[in-house]
Amino acid sequence: MDSITHTLTGAVIAKAVNDEKVGNWGTIAGLAAGIFPDSDFVLGLFNRQFYLQYHRDFTHSLILIPFYALFFSWVLVRLSKRPYFWSFYKISLLALVSHVFLDLLTSYGTMIFSPFVETRYTWDLVFIVDLIFSGIVLIPWLASLLWKKKAPLICRGSLVVLLLYVLFCGVQHHQAMELAQTFGRGLNERTVEVAALPQPLSPFRWTNYVETQDRVYQGFVDLRRKGPSSGHVGSIEPERQAVFFLGRWRVFRDLYQSPSEVEYSVWQKQDGSPWVERALATEGAKFYCWFARFPIAKVVNSNNGVHRVEFTDIRFHVPRFPIPFVYYIEFDETGQVRSEGFVGGRKKRDG
C-alpha cells in the first residue's frame, strides 16, 4: 500500500482509539507509527538489489513490531511530557500492525516473520495504489477535523467500511481465482501455481496467472464486463499516445476482457539456451528468482563475443507498458560474467 494511505490509516486509528490522556499526541503517534515501516526506502539509496532484498523485511516484521512500539512510546512520553506510556503504546502498536496488514493485502510480498523466515507473504486482494481504499480513510479523516466531537465515531466507522471493502475485494479475488483454476485444469500440463493479482483503477479488474513446469500463462479479466471489449490494445494508434492520460485509460479499458472471453498469453520460462542455464547458477539470478513471482529467462543478445540473458517477472507485465525490475547477466565467450544488474540501474559488476 502507498505510504500516504498508511499514514492516514495510522491517524484514523488514533482518532478511533480516542485516548484523552494523550490528546493530539495520539494522532502524532498514529501518523508516525503508520509511516515508520516504509522508512526502509532509504535502502534504495544504496542500490536497487539491496532495496528489493530488504524492502518489507525487518521494518515490517510482526515479531519486531512490539519492540518498535515500545521505542515509539518511550520517545513520545519524553517529547509530550505526558507520562502515559501504555496509552501511546496501544496507538503505536495498532498503527504499526495496520501497516503490515495493509501491505499483506497487496501482491508485492511482505516478510512478516523476519528475521527468522524470509518468505514473502501476500494475500493478493488490493492493488498497491487503490483510490477507493485511500478515499475510505481520507474522507472520514478530513470529516473528523471538521466535526471533532464526532471524530471517534467517524473514524471507527471508517475502519468498519475499510474492512467491508477488503471483504468485497476478497469475494472478487475468489471469482477471479476460479476463472484461473478453470483455465489451468484445461491445460495438459502440471500446474505449479495459480494466482489472481489485483489491478489499478477498479476492484473488478484482475490479472490471472497459471504457472506450469515450463510456461507462464497470463490473462486480464474485468469481472463486470458482460460482452466483448470495444477494441484491442494493439489497435490503439500511436505508441506515444500511451503517455497521455486518455491513452492510458484506453489501454486499460481495452485490455481487460469479460470472464467468458479471457485470452491467455503464454511465455516459456526458459528458452533452452545453455547461457540461461549458466545464468541461473549465479547468485544474482538466484536472488532475482527469489524476488520474482513468475520469472522468465531468455537470451536477448548473443553476438560479438557477448551473451546477454535477461530475467523478467511476468507479474509486472502489462501490454504497451515497460516492464520494471528487469535483471540482466552478460557473459563473454569463456563463460565469465562481464556485467550484471538491473536494466536502467547501476551495474553490479563490470569488467
N, C-alpha and C positions, 0 to 999 in steps of 0.2 A: 504494500500500500504506500502511496506517496506520503512524504514527510508532513505536508500541511494537514492532511487528514488525520495522521497520527497525533499531531499537536492539538488539533481541535477536539479530538476524541478525549485526550487527557484532560482538557479544560472542561468538557461536558461532564466527565466522570466526577471531577472535583466539585462542580456545582450540584450534581446529583447527590453526592455524599452530604454536602451542606453541613460541614462541621464548623459551628460558630466559634469554637475555641481558636481556630487559626484564621478565620475570616478570609480576606482576599489572598492571604498567603497560601491558602489551599489551592486556589486557582493557579498561582505561580508554581506550586508543587506539581499540579496536574500537567501544566504546559511543559515544564522542564522534563518530567519523567516520561511524558508522552513522546517527546522527540529524542530523548537520550540514546536509545538503541541505534538510531541512524547516525550517531556520531562516528561510526566506523567508516563513513565516507572518506575520512582523511587517509584511509589506506590506499585510495586511488591516486593519491599524490605520489606514491612510490612507483607503481606500475599496475597495469590492468590485471595481470595474472594474480598479483598479490591481493588486489581488491576482490576479484571473483572468488578467490580461495577463502577469504576470511569475512566477506560481507555476509551478514545474517549468521554470524558464528557466535563468538563468546559474548557479544553485547546483547544477543537475542536468546541466551540460554536460560531456560526455566530453572535450572539448577543454581545459576548465579544471580538471578534477578532479586531474590530476597536479600542478598547482600548489597546489591545496588540500592535497594530501597532503604536499607539501614544507613548507607552513606548519605543519600539524599536527605533523610530525616535529620541526621546529625547536622548537616550543613544548614538546613532551613531553620532549625532551632536556634543556631548561633546567629544567623542573619536576621531573623524576625524578632529575636529576643522573647519568643513565646515558648515556654517550657512544656510543650505538648508533643513530645516525641512520637507517641503512638498515633496521634491524630495525623501527623504528617506521614507516618509510615503507611497507614492504610490507604491514603490517597496515592502515595507514590507507588505502592505495590500494585494497586488496581490499574493505574495508568501504564505501568511497565508491562503488566500481563496483557493488557488490552493491545499494546503494540505487537507483541508476539502473536496474539490471536489473530489480529488483522493481517499480519504477514502470512500466516498459515493459510489464510483464505485464498491467497494468490497462487500462481503456478511457478514462482521463481525457486522456492525451496528454502527452508529455514532449519538451521541446526539447533533444535531446541534442547538437545541433551549434551551440547558441547560443555566441557572439553572431553568427555568420555566417549561420546558417539558422534561421528562426523557425518551421519546420514542426514540428507536434506529432506525434510518432511513438507508435504504440500497437500492442500485439500482441493485445489483447482475450482474454486467457486466464484471468485470475483477477480476482474481484471485489475492490474496494479494501479491504474488511474480510473476510478469509477465515479462519474459525476453525480449519479444518483446517490451512491453511498456517501460521498462527500457532502452533498446537499442535506442529507438527513441529519448530519451533525452541525453543519454550518448554520442553517436557518434557525434551528432551535437555540443555538448558542447566541446568535445575534438577538433573537427574541428575548433571551434571558437577560440581556444587557438593558433592554427597554423595560421589562416587567420584572424587576429584581425580587419582588416579594413572591412571585410565582416561579422564579428561576429553578428551584429544586424540582418542582413538579414538571416543568417544561423539559428539563434535561433528562429526567427519568423516563419521560415519555419518548424522548429521542432515542434512548438506549433500547427501549422496547421495540420501537419501529425498526431500528437497526437490526435487531435480532430477527424480526419477522422478514425483513428484506433478505437476510442471509439464508433463512429457511426457504424463501421463494427461489433464490438462486440455486439452492440445493435441489429443489424439485426440477428446475430447468436442466441442471447438470445431469441428473438421473435420466432424463429423457434423451439428452444428447449421448450419454454413455450407452443407452440401449440401442441407439442407431449404430454406433461404432461397433458394438459387440455383434449386432446382426450382420454387419458387413464382414467382420472378422470370421464369423462362422461360415461364411460363404467362400472363403479362400481355401485353397488346397495347400495350406501351409500351417506350420505350427506357430501359434500366436505367443509372442513374448510379453507384450504389454498392450493394453488398450487404454486410451485416455481421451477426455474431452476437456479442452482448455478454454477458459473464458476469453472473450474478445472485447475490444473497446466499443463504446457508444451504445451498447444495448445488452441487457441480461439474457436476451433470447438468442444471441449470436455466439456460436461455439466453433472451435476447430477440433475435429475428431482425428485421432491418430490410432493406427493399428500397426504395431511393430511385430514383424516375424523374424525368423532367424537371418534372413538375407535382405529384407526390404523394410521400408517405412512407407506407409500409406497415409495420405492427408486429405481431408475433405472439410469444406466450410459449409456450415448449416445455419439457417435462420429458422428457429422453431415456429415463428409466427407466419412465415411465408407459406401460402397455400398453392400458388401456381408458379410457373417458371419465372426466372428473373427477367427484368426488362432489357437486359443486354448482357454482353460478355465482357469480362475485364479486358481482354485483348482488343476489344473494339473501340476502346476509349482512344481518341485520336492522338494528339502529340504526347510524347513522353513527358515533355516539360509541363504539361497540364497538371500532372500529379503534384507539383509543388504548390499549387493553389488549393485553398480550402475546398472549393467546389469540385475540383478534380479528385481530391482525396475522398470526398463524400461519395462521388460516383463510383470510385474503386470499391469502397466498402459496400455500397448499395448493390452492385452487380456481382460481387464476389460470393456472397452467401446465398445458398440455394435452399429450396424447400426440402423438408425431410424426405419426401418421396423421390427427389431428383438429385441427391448429393452425388457428385462425381469425385472420385478419389485420384489424386496424383500419386505417383509411386517413385521412390528413389531406391537405388541399390545402396546398401550400407557400405559396401566396399566394391571397387571396380576390378578387383582381382590382380592388381599390379603388385609386383614384388616390392616396389618402393612404398606402397601403402603398408605392406606387412612390416617393412623396416621402420617406417614412421610410427606404427602402433607400438613398437617396442621401446620408444623413447619416453623419458619422464614427462616431457611436455604433452605428448599425446595422451598419456595415461591420466594426467591432470585434466585435460580437456574432456575426455570421456567420463571422468568423474563428475564434472560440472554439467555437461550436456545431458539433456533428456533423451533426444533422439539424434545422436551423432551419425554423420555420414562422412566418408573419406574418399577422396579421389585425386588422381594425378591431373593437375591442370596445366602443367608445362614440363616438357622433357626434351630439351634441345640445348645445344652449345655446352654440353657437359653439366647442365644443371637439371635436377629433377625436383619439381615442386609439388608437394602434397598439401591439400587444403582440407581442413575439418570444418564442417558447419553443423549447426544444431537446427534441425527442421522445426523445432518448437518455435523458432523466431522467423520462419519463412512466411512472408505474405507477398503474393504476386505483385510485381511492379514497384516493390519497395526493397531497398538494400538490406541484406541480412547482417545484423550486428554479430559481434563475437566470432569472427572467422579467424581460425588459427592456421598458420602455415609452417611447414618444415621444408627446407631446401637441402638437398644432398648434392655432393659432387659425384663424379664417376666412381670414386673409390668407396662410396657409401658413407663418407663422413658428413656430419651436419655442418653446412656452411652458414645457415641463418635460420632463425625460427622466432615466432612471436605472433602477436595479434595484428591482423591487417589494419593499417592505419595507426598503429601504436608503436611504441619504442621496441626495437628488436631485442630479443632475449639473448641472442648470440650472433655474432657476426665475425667471420674470419676463420 
